[in-house]
Amino acid sequence: MKLLLATLLLAATTAQAQTAPDKLPGERCQIQNNTTGNVLPPNAHDDALFKLLSAQPRCPGNALQFRALVLANAMSSRPSMVANRGYHNPLPQGSFSFFESIDGSYAGQKLVPGDWFYGHFTMASIDNTALTSILSPQQAATPDNLLLETLVWDPRKQMYNFYEIRGTGQGGQWFYRGDSADIQADIANLWRAYDPSQPIFMGPPDSSGKATLPRLRCSGCHTNGGPIMKELAFPHDSWWRPERPLPLGAMRIAPEFETIVKSLVSSQEFSGWIKAGNEKLASSPAYMKQRSALSLQEQLRPIFCEQEVNLDSDLLPFGGPAPIIKAPVGAFVDQRLAGDIRYIEIDKALYTNSLNLFQAQFFDYQSSNFQNSVQPINQIDADHAFETPVKSHTDMLLAQKMVASGLIDEKFLYDVIAIDPTRPMFSPKRCGLLQLVPGGGPTAGWRKQFAQALAESDKPAAKALLDNMNDAARTPEWHRNQVKQILIRVQSLAKVQLSVNGYVRLLAGRRIAVYQAQTSQHPQGQIFEPGFRLIFPTMQLFQKNQQQIAYGGVPDQYWLNPVTGAVELVP
C-alpha cells in the first residue's frame, strides 16, 4: 500500500510539472499593440488586466469569457445597464449596454471601484421555436466587431490603459489602444488648430509629414483620459435603477445574462465610481505632470472650451403625474455661475404644448421608417424631460485642479466662464479667446502677455474679458450675482407659453451644437454615438429628415438674451 501511494504521489507530482498537452512552453495570451502592430512584451504594463491575461495560455475571446475569468480569479464584477435606444425602446433592436466595475485584488494589487471598467453590448435575437425575442449577447466574432471595451488603472504609469476585443472572423483579438497621455496627444489640435490641412483629432505625422488617424478610437469620448458616463447626474436617464428598472418589452433574458441582470447595481452608485476614477486621474502626480508639459492653451482649454460633455434632465419621469418639470440650469448658464439655483421650473402643460408645436417624436428611426417601425405610444420626449448637454464634470474638475495648483486663481476662472454667460457650452466668443492665450508652456509673465493680446484684439469678447480681469470688484460672487439676475428673468418668463417655446428651441440648438462641434469630429466615434444611442426626440417642424443631421435646428440661430431672459434670433 505504501508503495502504491508513493507511486501515485510521484505520478501526480510529475503530471503537475509537465506541460499540458494543449499548452506549449511559454504560450500565453497575446495583446496586440495598436501603435506598432506588435505583441506587447512581458511586463509591458503594470495594470491588473495585463497581468491577468498574461497568466493565461489563451485569451478570453469575448466579453462573457472575460467576465468568467475575472470571477474565477476571485474578483467582483458589478454591472450597471443603459438602454441605448431610450427607456421606451427595448425593441425591435434589443440594444442595451452593460458597463461593469471590477474590484477585489489580483497579483498583489488591490482594486477599488473606479480602477477598472469594461463594457459589452446586447441585441435582440429570435427564438424560432417559441417565436419570442431574446435579450442576447452581441458577441459575434465578425471581423472588426467590437466585443468589449475596457480601461484599467496602471499603478506604474499612474493613469488608465485602454484595451478592446475585436472580432477576427474566427474569434476575438485583444488590442492595447493607448493610455490617458496618448489621448491628450490625440486632441492637441482641439479648438486650437492653426493648420486647416490637419484634422482636429490626429495621430503622429508619418514619415512624409501626413496626418495619421488618432492613436485611440477612445479619444473621441474619453477626451480627458478617464472613465465617462454621459448621464452622470441623477436621474441618469435611460439607466437602470432599482426604483425604475429598464423595461424589456416582450424579450426574455438569455441564460448568459440572467446572473448579470440579477446583480445590477444602481446607476446612482455606478456614477459615484465613475467620479472616483475621474478624481484618481486628476489627482495623479504622473498624469498632472504630463498635463503640465502641454502648451498653456491645451492646459487652459477646458476653461474656455469643451473637451467632454455630460447630460442632465428633469428629475422625474416625463410620463409621471408631476405638474412641473425642472429644466436643468446648465441648459441656460454654466452651473458654476448659477450658485444655489439648480433648475428652472416650467409647467409641464406648457412644455408639452411646445413639444407638440414643433412635432416632437422620440422614435427609433433607424429600425425602419416611422410609420412601419415598432414605436412607443404617444412618446414625444425621452423618459425625463428637457434632457440637455451641460458642462462636463471632468472639465470642471480639471479647472479646480488648475486653481489648486496655482496655474490660475478662482477669479480668473470666473472671469473667463462669465464671458457670453448664456452660452454655457460651445460659445464661439469665449472659446475663440483660447487662441489669444500665449503659445508654448506657461511662463511667469503669461498673464501679462495674455492681457496684452486681449487689448490688441478687436473682438468684443476680448475687451469684456480684459475688463473682468482688470476689475478687482468682479469677484466670483459678483459674477454669480449677475447670472442670478438672468435666471430670475428666465424663471419669470417660464410661466408664458411663448417664452417656453423659445426655451425648447434653445434646447434643440444646444443638442445640435454638440453633434457639430469640434469635439464630435473624431473619425472613429463621438460622444453621443449617433447610430448607436438614441437620446433626444426629433423636432419634425424644424427640418425634414433632421435625424440625419442629428435632430435638427441650427446652432446659434437662437440665443438667450441675458438682458431680457427671452430666447431671440441672434442679432
VOVEX-129070 format. One record per residue (C-alpha): x, y, z; residue number from 0. Coordinates in pm, 1 decimal. Each point is the difference from the previous one (the first is absolute). Layout:
! VOVEX-129070
((X Y Z) NUM),
...
END
This chain:
! VOVEX-129070
((0.0 0.0 0.0) 0),
((281.7 244.4 88.8) 1),
((166.5 -82.2 -331.7) 2),
((-328.0 63.6 -186.8) 3),
((-55.4 334.8 177.8) 4),
((356.0 105.3 -72.7) 5),
((-43.0 -93.3 -365.2) 6),
((-327.1 200.5 -27.3) 7),
((157.2 298.6 174.8) 8),
((299.0 -9.0 -234.0) 9),
((-229.3 -25.2 -301.7) 10),
((-209.3 299.0 115.6) 11),
((311.1 208.3 65.6) 12),
((142.0 -88.4 -339.4) 13),
((-330.1 84.3 -170.4) 14),
((-5.0 344.4 167.1) 15),
((352.8 71.1 -115.3) 16),
((-63.8 -102.9 -358.0) 17),
((-134.2 236.6 -263.2) 18),
((-365.0 -63.7 -78.5) 19),
((-46.5 -155.9 -343.6) 20),
((-192.8 304.7 -125.8) 21),
((240.0 260.0 140.9) 22),
((341.8 48.5 -151.5) 23),
((288.8 127.7 215.8) 24),
((-17.0 380.1 24.3) 25),
((-342.7 20.4 -162.8) 26),
((-207.0 287.5 132.1) 27),
((-284.4 228.6 -93.3) 28),
((128.2 260.5 -244.4) 29),
((-112.2 361.8 -15.9) 30),
((73.8 194.6 -315.2) 31),
((141.7 351.4 32.8) 32),
((-223.8 237.9 -193.4) 33),
((291.8 229.4 -90.0) 34),
((264.5 -246.0 -115.1) 35),
((-209.0 -302.2 -94.0) 36),
((235.5 -213.7 207.9) 37),
((-93.0 -216.3 298.1) 38),
((49.8 172.5 334.0) 39),
((311.3 -147.3 168.8) 40),
((-7.2 -146.1 352.0) 41),
((-24.5 264.3 274.9) 42),
((-93.0 268.8 -254.2) 43),
((-267.8 128.5 239.2) 44),
((-70.4 -25.5 369.7) 45),
((-379.6 -0.2 -9.8) 46),
((-202.9 -292.3 131.7) 47),
((-150.5 -78.5 -341.0) 48),
((340.6 -42.7 -164.9) 49),
((116.8 -220.2 286.5) 50),
((-316.8 -209.2 -7.6) 51),
((10.8 -60.7 -373.7) 52),
((374.6 -62.1 -2.2) 53),
((-54.5 -286.0 244.3) 54),
((-239.8 -174.3 -239.1) 55),
((106.3 -246.8 -271.8) 56),
((-277.8 139.3 -220.0) 57),
((-181.9 332.4 -2.6) 58),
((-369.3 11.5 88.9) 59),
((-158.6 42.9 -340.9) 60),
((-301.3 211.8 95.3) 61),
((-150.8 203.2 282.2) 62),
((-175.6 -292.1 169.9) 63),
((314.4 -212.5 5.5) 64),
((187.2 298.0 141.7) 65),
((-260.7 52.3 271.3) 66),
((18.2 -368.6 94.7) 67),
((378.0 29.2 26.7) 68),
((-28.8 300.5 230.8) 69),
((-241.6 -183.8 228.8) 70),
((210.3 -318.3 -5.3) 71),
((288.4 204.5 138.2) 72),
((-201.0 110.7 303.4) 73),
((-66.7 354.3 -119.4) 74),
((-343.1 163.1 -5.8) 75),
((-164.7 137.7 -314.4) 76),
((-282.6 241.2 78.0) 77),
((-223.7 80.2 -299.9) 78),
((-217.7 295.7 -85.0) 79),
((-224.6 23.0 -304.7) 80),
((-110.2 267.0 -247.8) 81),
((-266.5 -12.8 -273.4) 82),
((179.5 112.6 -314.5) 83),
((-315.7 83.3 -194.1) 84),
((-175.5 173.2 289.2) 85),
((-200.9 -121.8 296.8) 86),
((-313.8 -69.2 -206.4) 87),
((171.5 -178.9 -291.8) 88),
((112.1 -348.0 116.3) 89),
((-112.2 -138.3 -337.5) 90),
((48.0 -54.8 -286.7) 91),
((378.0 19.5 42.5) 92),
((33.1 -118.1 359.3) 93),
((299.7 231.7 27.6) 94),
((132.4 42.2 353.2) 95),
((347.8 41.2 142.4) 96),
((138.7 -154.1 315.1) 97),
((274.8 204.8 160.3) 98),
((175.7 -178.7 282.5) 99),
((241.8 101.6 273.9) 100),
((257.7 -250.7 123.5) 101),
((134.0 2.1 354.4) 102),
((185.0 -239.1 228.6) 103),
((366.2 -89.6 -31.5) 104),
((223.6 -167.8 -252.8) 105),
((376.1 -65.1 -12.1) 106),
((54.5 205.1 313.3) 107),
((-202.0 298.1 -123.4) 108),
((-302.9 120.5 190.9) 109),
((-276.2 115.7 -233.8) 110),
((-263.4 247.0 118.2) 111),
((-306.7 127.5 -186.0) 112),
((122.6 249.9 -255.0) 113),
((313.7 -195.8 -92.6) 114),
((-135.1 -227.8 -269.7) 115),
((-302.8 21.8 -228.8) 116),
((-115.1 -193.3 -303.9) 117),
((-299.0 5.4 -229.9) 118),
((-180.3 -251.4 -219.9) 119),
((-321.1 3.7 -197.8) 120),
((-325.2 -179.0 -75.1) 121),
((-236.7 -59.2 -289.0) 122),
((-336.5 -163.7 -52.9) 123),
((3.0 -346.3 -153.1) 124),
((-300.4 -209.8 -99.7) 125),
((-86.8 -338.7 145.4) 126),
((-144.1 -163.4 -311.9) 127),
((-161.0 -276.6 204.7) 128),
((-173.6 212.8 261.3) 129),
((-25.6 300.9 -232.8) 130),
((120.6 234.0 271.7) 131),
((271.3 267.2 14.9) 132),
((301.1 -66.0 219.5) 133),
((234.4 252.9 160.2) 134),
((322.4 -152.9 -130.7) 135),
((375.6 71.1 3.6) 136),
((124.3 202.9 -293.3) 137),
((318.8 -204.5 -17.4) 138),
((21.6 -122.1 -359.6) 139),
((363.7 -33.9 -106.8) 140),
((-61.1 172.4 -332.4) 141),
((302.4 196.8 -121.6) 142),
((61.7 319.2 199.5) 143),
((-316.1 -41.5 210.9) 144),
((55.4 169.6 336.5) 145),
((-46.7 -272.6 262.3) 146),
((133.2 179.2 307.4) 147),
((154.1 333.0 96.2) 148),
((181.4 53.7 326.4) 149),
((219.9 245.6 186.4) 150),
((206.3 -91.4 303.0) 151),
((228.4 188.2 239.4) 152),
((372.0 -59.8 -43.2) 153),
((175.8 57.2 337.1) 154),
((338.4 43.0 -166.4) 155),
((-116.0 258.8 -253.6) 156),
((-252.8 153.1 240.5) 157),
((-256.4 30.7 -279.7) 158),
((-247.5 -214.1 -192.9) 159),
((77.2 -253.1 -272.0) 160),
((-265.6 -65.6 -266.3) 161),
((-59.4 -343.1 -157.1) 162),
((-252.8 -161.2 -234.1) 163),
((-102.7 -336.6 -137.3) 164),
((-80.5 5.2 -372.4) 165),
((-142.7 -283.0 -206.0) 166),
((230.4 -163.9 -252.3) 167),
((-249.6 -225.8 -177.0) 168),
((124.0 -297.8 202.4) 169),
((8.5 141.5 351.9) 170),
((100.9 308.1 193.2) 171),
((333.1 185.9 -7.6) 172),
((113.1 215.7 290.5) 173),
((141.2 344.3 -77.8) 174),
((176.0 252.8 218.3) 175),
((-118.5 336.8 -133.7) 176),
((201.1 243.5 212.1) 177),
((-15.4 185.7 329.3) 178),
((-121.6 327.5 149.4) 179),
((309.6 184.5 -121.1) 180),
((-55.3 -124.3 -356.4) 181),
((-349.4 149.0 8.4) 182),
((144.4 340.0 88.8) 183),
((227.9 -31.8 -303.1) 184),
((-295.7 -92.9 -222.8) 185),
((-188.9 318.0 92.6) 186),
((291.7 244.7 -31.2) 187),
((-175.8 187.4 -283.6) 188),
((-341.5 14.9 166.9) 189),
((-139.2 356.4 -9.2) 190),
((345.2 136.8 -80.8) 191),
((88.1 -133.9 -346.1) 192),
((199.8 253.5 -200.0) 193),
((63.2 -223.2 -303.1) 194),
((-328.2 -65.7 -185.7) 195),
((160.5 -292.7 -181.7) 196),
((31.6 -191.4 325.6) 197),
((-292.9 -188.5 154.6) 198),
((-122.9 93.8 346.3) 199),
((72.9 -346.3 139.6) 200),
((321.7 -146.9 -137.0) 201),
((285.1 -237.4 74.5) 202),
((367.7 75.5 -56.6) 203),
((90.4 110.2 -356.0) 204),
((145.1 -274.2 -217.5) 205),
((343.0 12.8 -167.7) 206),
((-137.6 228.9 -270.7) 207),
((-154.6 236.3 253.2) 208),
((-353.6 -112.4 -79.9) 209),
((-249.5 -19.8 286.7) 210),
((-89.3 -347.7 123.6) 211),
((-311.7 -129.1 173.1) 212),
((-30.6 71.9 372.6) 213),
((184.3 -240.7 227.8) 214),
((-322.8 -102.7 172.5) 215),
((-359.8 -35.9 -111.5) 216),
((-66.5 68.1 369.1) 217),
((126.3 360.1 -24.1) 218),
((-325.7 99.3 -170.7) 219),
((-190.6 -56.0 327.7) 220),
((250.6 -36.8 285.6) 221),
((149.9 334.5 -92.6) 222),
((137.2 73.0 347.3) 223),
((164.0 -342.0 24.0) 224),
((-217.4 -175.6 258.1) 225),
((-334.1 -178.7 41.7) 226),
((-316.0 170.6 -126.7) 227),
((-373.4 -24.7 52.4) 228),
((-200.6 252.1 -200.7) 229),
((-303.8 -12.2 229.3) 230),
((217.8 51.1 307.3) 231),
((-251.7 203.3 201.1) 232),
((-317.3 -143.8 153.5) 233),
((-240.6 -122.2 -138.4) 234),
((242.2 -151.9 -257.1) 235),
((-255.8 -11.6 -281.2) 236),
((-43.2 -347.8 -156.6) 237),
((227.1 -168.4 258.6) 238),
((-120.9 -277.2 230.4) 239),
((-96.0 92.2 354.7) 240),
((-169.7 -239.9 243.0) 241),
((-290.2 243.1 42.1) 242),
((-29.7 37.4 -380.0) 243),
((126.8 -315.8 -173.8) 244),
((32.6 1.3 -376.6) 245),
((-291.3 -163.2 -185.9) 246),
((89.6 -289.6 -229.3) 247),
((-329.5 -14.8 -185.5) 248),
((-77.9 -351.2 -121.5) 249),
((361.2 -114.4 23.9) 250),
((107.6 -279.2 226.3) 251),
((353.8 -4.4 133.7) 252),
((261.8 -231.6 -149.4) 253),
((154.8 -238.3 257.0) 254),
((338.9 171.2 -39.0) 255),
((-150.8 325.2 132.7) 256),
((-219.4 -129.3 281.8) 257),
((268.4 33.2 268.1) 258),
((104.6 343.0 -127.4) 259),
((-353.8 138.1 -1.0) 260),
((-66.0 -136.0 350.6) 261),
((313.4 172.5 133.9) 262),
((-47.5 345.0 -156.6) 263),
((110.3 295.0 211.2) 264),
((-177.0 333.9 -3.9) 265),
((123.1 256.5 -249.8) 266),
((23.6 240.9 291.9) 267),
((260.5 -221.9 166.8) 268),
((175.7 -62.4 -331.7) 269),
((27.4 374.9 -67.1) 270),
((183.2 35.2 330.6) 271),
((259.0 -251.0 -119.8) 272),
((43.0 195.9 -324.2) 273),
((64.2 315.8 201.9) 274),
((248.7 -189.1 218.6) 275),
((192.4 -98.1 -312.5) 276),
((-6.0 359.8 -126.6) 277),
((134.4 123.6 332.1) 278),
((270.5 -266.9 4.9) 279),
((129.0 107.7 -339.5) 280),
((-21.3 372.7 73.1) 281),
((190.6 -58.1 326.8) 282),
((272.0 -212.2 -160.8) 283),
((338.3 176.5 25.2) 284),
((121.4 -179.7 -312.9) 285),
((-303.7 97.1 -205.1) 286),
((-2.9 358.8 120.6) 287),
((373.5 25.8 -68.8) 288),
((-73.2 -116.2 -353.3) 289),
((-275.3 261.3 -29.5) 290),
((230.4 272.1 131.6) 291),
((236.3 -72.6 -289.8) 292),
((-274.0 84.8 -251.5) 293),
((-28.4 343.1 -153.9) 294),
((-180.1 261.4 207.8) 295),
((-286.0 0.8 -250.6) 296),
((-49.2 -374.4 43.5) 297),
((6.5 29.9 377.8) 298),
((-253.1 285.9 9.6) 299),
((-224.2 -143.8 -271.3) 300),
((-263.5 -153.8 238.2) 301),
((-63.6 351.9 138.5) 302),
((-56.1 176.8 -331.6) 303),
((-144.4 -291.4 -200.1) 304),
((-138.5 -351.8 40.7) 305),
((188.4 -330.1 4.0) 306),
((-262.2 -237.4 139.3) 307),
((-379.4 32.7 27.5) 308),
((-254.6 -118.0 254.6) 309),
((-378.9 -19.0 -15.5) 310),
((-251.9 119.0 257.7) 311),
((-379.1 -7.9 9.8) 312),
((-312.3 41.7 208.6) 313),
((6.6 -212.1 315.2) 314),
((-329.9 -185.4 -49.0) 315),
((-128.5 -209.3 -290.8) 316),
((-176.6 207.0 -264.8) 317),
((-293.3 -242.4 -1.5) 318),
((-58.4 39.5 374.3) 319),
((-263.2 212.5 175.9) 320),
((224.0 292.1 104.2) 321),
((-145.3 325.8 -144.6) 322),
((336.5 179.9 -9.6) 323),
((322.2 -90.4 -178.4) 324),
((334.9 118.9 127.7) 325),
((219.3 104.7 -290.6) 326),
((370.0 -32.1 97.2) 327),
((160.2 338.8 48.6) 328),
((299.4 -119.4 -204.9) 329),
((-213.8 39.4 -313.2) 330),
((-13.8 375.4 61.4) 331),
((330.5 91.3 169.8) 332),
((315.5 -162.6 129.6) 333),
((-94.7 -192.0 315.0) 334),
((281.4 166.9 195.0) 335),
((-148.5 344.3 -67.0) 336),
((-347.2 -105.6 115.2) 337),
((86.0 -14.2 369.3) 338),
((-274.0 -181.1 189.0) 339),
((-245.8 8.8 -293.2) 340),
((-10.7 -346.6 -152.0) 341),
((-314.5 1.0 -214.9) 342),
((-245.9 218.5 -187.5) 343),
((-353.4 -115.5 75.9) 344),
((-235.8 -28.5 -298.5) 345),
((-362.8 -105.5 -4.7) 346),
((-10.6 -342.6 -163.1) 347),
((-304.8 98.6 -205.2) 348),
((189.3 294.8 -152.8) 349),
((301.4 -219.1 -72.4) 350),
((-220.0 -269.9 -156.0) 351),
((-169.4 263.0 -216.1) 352),
((342.2 106.0 -128.6) 353),
((97.1 -355.9 -84.9) 354),
((-325.8 -47.7 -188.5) 355),
((42.7 334.4 -175.9) 356),
((337.6 -108.5 -136.8) 357),
((-132.5 -352.7 -72.9) 358),
((237.9 -173.1 239.9) 359),
((25.2 -378.4 -29.5) 360),
((228.9 -226.4 195.9) 361),
((17.0 -288.7 -242.3) 362),
((250.0 -257.2 -114.8) 363),
((38.0 124.3 -356.1) 364),
((281.3 -244.9 -75.7) 365),
((-213.6 -309.9 34.9) 366),
((-208.3 98.5 -304.4) 367),
((-215.5 293.3 -101.4) 368),
((-215.9 151.3 269.6) 369),
((-332.1 -136.9 -125.9) 370),
((112.8 -363.0 -24.8) 371),
((238.7 -34.5 294.0) 372),
((-84.1 -109.3 353.0) 373),
((-51.2 322.0 192.1) 374),
((-97.9 102.9 352.0) 375),
((-349.4 144.2 25.2) 376),
((-34.2 378.3 39.1) 377),
((367.5 38.0 82.8) 378),
((112.6 353.1 -84.0) 379),
((302.4 23.8 226.4) 380),
((262.8 -208.9 172.2) 381),
((-85.0 -167.7 329.3) 382),
((100.4 321.0 178.8) 383),
((-89.8 340.2 -141.0) 384),
((230.2 276.6 -118.3) 385),
((305.7 -219.8 -39.1) 386),
((283.7 235.3 -78.2) 387),
((376.6 2.3 -51.1) 388),
((177.0 165.1 293.6) 389),
((355.5 90.1 90.9) 390),
((177.1 -323.5 88.2) 391),
((101.0 -110.9 346.1) 392),
((355.6 -69.7 -118.2) 393),
((48.9 338.8 -169.8) 394),
((-107.2 168.1 324.2) 395),
((220.4 -236.9 202.1) 396),
((304.3 92.9 -207.5) 397),
((-80.4 367.6 57.2) 398),
((-3.3 -63.7 376.0) 399),
((338.4 -170.9 -23.7) 400),
((143.1 296.1 -192.6) 401),
((-114.7 232.5 276.6) 402),
((145.5 -229.3 265.9) 403),
((334.6 -19.3 -182.2) 404),
((25.3 376.9 -31.0) 405),
((-0.5 5.6 -379.2) 406),
((-308.5 222.6 22.5) 407),
((-201.1 144.8 286.2) 408),
((-372.4 -20.5 56.8) 409),
((-54.0 357.1 -118.8) 410),
((159.4 -77.3 -337.2) 411),
((-218.1 -311.0 -33.7) 412),
((-320.9 194.2 61.5) 413),
((114.3 294.2 -212.5) 414),
((27.3 -243.4 -293.7) 415),
((-315.5 -207.8 46.4) 416),
((-205.3 320.1 44.5) 417),
((73.0 97.0 -360.8) 418),
((-311.5 -63.3 -210.4) 419),
((-174.1 -134.3 312.9) 420),
((-316.6 -127.0 -169.9) 421),
((200.8 -222.8 -233.2) 422),
((141.3 -231.7 267.9) 423),
((139.7 -241.0 -259.6) 424),
((151.7 37.9 -346.3) 425),
((9.5 377.7 17.5) 426),
((190.0 128.2 -305.2) 427),
((68.7 323.1 188.3) 428),
((151.8 -158.3 310.2) 429),
((169.0 -293.6 -170.5) 430),
((138.6 230.3 -268.9) 431),
((207.6 173.7 268.1) 432),
((204.2 -316.2 56.2) 433),
((219.4 77.6 -298.9) 434),
((97.8 331.3 162.4) 435),
((158.2 -193.1 288.8) 436),
((379.4 0.2 -45.8) 437),
((139.6 -299.8 -186.8) 438),
((248.7 -232.9 160.7) 439),
((12.0 -92.4 365.5) 440),
((-97.6 228.5 287.8) 441),
((252.4 267.3 95.2) 442),
((16.1 242.2 290.1) 443),
((-138.9 276.2 -219.2) 444),
((-267.7 -187.7 -190.8) 445),
((-290.1 195.2 148.8) 446),
((155.3 331.6 -99.0) 447),
((54.1 -134.2 -352.8) 448),
((-358.8 -119.7 -12.0) 449),
((-131.1 335.5 120.1) 450),
((202.3 170.4 -271.7) 451),
((-143.9 -233.8 -265.5) 452),
((-351.3 74.4 126.8) 453),
((67.4 373.9 -14.2) 454),
((121.9 -22.5 -358.3) 455),
((-294.1 -213.7 -116.9) 456),
((-302.7 153.3 -170.3) 457),
((-229.7 -269.1 141.0) 458),
((-269.1 133.2 237.0) 459),
((44.0 -313.1 213.5) 460),
((370.2 81.8 41.7) 461),
((-86.5 345.1 133.9) 462),
((-260.5 -151.4 233.1) 463),
((250.2 -247.8 143.0) 464),
((265.1 268.3 42.2) 465),
((-250.7 214.7 188.5) 466),
((-77.5 -296.3 225.8) 467),
((366.3 -66.5 68.1) 468),
((82.6 363.9 73.0) 469),
((-291.5 60.5 236.7) 470),
((74.3 -135.7 347.4) 471),
((-365.5 44.3 95.8) 472),
((-104.9 -264.6 -252.7) 473),
((45.0 -290.3 235.5) 474),
((-152.4 -346.5 -45.9) 475),
((-286.7 111.3 224.4) 476),
((-54.3 308.8 -216.4) 477),
((-22.8 -215.8 -312.7) 478),
((-243.4 -237.1 172.7) 479),
((-220.9 293.5 99.5) 480),
((-6.9 124.3 -360.2) 481),
((-107.8 -341.3 -125.0) 482),
((-254.5 -36.4 278.2) 483),
((-180.7 302.6 -141.6) 484),
((-10.8 -167.1 -341.6) 485),
((-148.7 -315.4 150.2) 486),
((-259.8 198.7 191.3) 487),
((-114.1 150.8 -331.7) 488),
((-6.7 -343.2 -163.0) 489),
((-205.4 -147.7 284.7) 490),
((-248.0 285.7 -24.4) 491),
((-46.2 -50.0 -375.6) 492),
((-28.9 -378.7 37.5) 493),
((-365.4 50.6 93.8) 494),
((-79.7 116.9 -354.2) 495),
((-58.7 -237.7 -291.5) 496),
((187.3 211.2 -254.9) 497),
((306.1 11.1 223.9) 498),
((-8.9 -374.9 60.3) 499),
((-13.6 -51.2 -377.2) 500),
((321.4 197.3 -15.6) 501),
((167.4 -207.0 270.4) 502),
((-85.5 -319.7 -188.5) 503),
((146.1 152.9 -318.1) 504),
((310.5 88.0 198.9) 505),
((18.4 -355.4 132.0) 506),
((-8.2 -141.0 -354.4) 507),
((286.4 231.3 -92.3) 508),
((203.8 -111.7 301.8) 509),
((-34.4 -360.6 -112.8) 510),
((91.4 53.3 -363.7) 511),
((300.7 208.0 109.0) 512),
((158.3 -308.9 154.3) 513),
((-31.0 -203.7 -318.9) 514),
((153.5 278.4 -207.1) 515),
((272.2 104.3 244.6) 516),
((369.1 -78.8 -40.2) 517),
((-30.8 -248.1 286.0) 518),
((-219.4 -214.8 -227.7) 519),
((236.8 -5.8 -299.4) 520),
((195.1 -313.0 98.7) 521),
((5.0 -227.7 -305.9) 522),
((-65.5 -315.1 203.4) 523),
((-270.1 106.8 244.4) 524),
((-153.8 281.9 199.1) 525),
((-144.6 64.0 340.6) 526),
((-371.6 -33.0 -88.7) 527),
((61.2 -311.8 -213.2) 528),
((-250.8 71.6 -280.2) 529),
((-122.9 -320.4 -157.8) 530),
((43.9 -184.1 330.1) 531),
((-158.7 220.4 266.3) 532),
((-341.3 164.5 -34.7) 533),
((-4.7 278.7 257.3) 534),
((-221.2 288.8 -111.4) 535),
((-334.5 44.1 -172.0) 536),
((-2.8 142.0 -350.4) 537),
((-185.9 321.5 -72.9) 538),
((-171.7 -71.1 -332.0) 539),
((-103.2 360.3 -63.5) 540),
((358.4 124.3 -6.2) 541),
((126.8 -192.9 -301.5) 542),
((-84.0 -311.7 -201.3) 543),
((217.5 -305.9 60.7) 544),
((163.3 194.6 279.0) 545),
((113.2 -318.6 169.4) 546),
((262.7 -27.0 -271.7) 547),
((159.6 319.1 129.9) 548),
((-62.6 -89.7 361.0) 549),
((-340.8 124.3 107.0) 550),
((-37.4 322.0 -190.9) 551),
((29.2 368.5 64.8) 552),
((296.0 226.4 -57.7) 553),
((253.9 73.9 274.7) 554),
((-1.6 366.5 102.5) 555),
((-303.5 80.7 -212.6) 556),
((-166.2 92.9 330.2) 557),
((157.7 124.8 317.5) 558),
((-106.4 77.7 355.0) 559),
((9.9 376.8 33.5) 560),
((149.0 66.7 345.5) 561),
((-167.1 341.8 17.3) 562),
((-355.5 -123.4 -56.3) 563),
((23.0 -367.5 99.0) 564),
((-182.2 -89.9 -323.2) 565),
((117.1 -212.8 -292.1) 566),
((42.6 210.0 -312.4) 567),
((147.5 -24.4 -346.7) 568),
((369.1 75.4 9.8) 569),
((44.1 365.4 -100.6) 570),
END
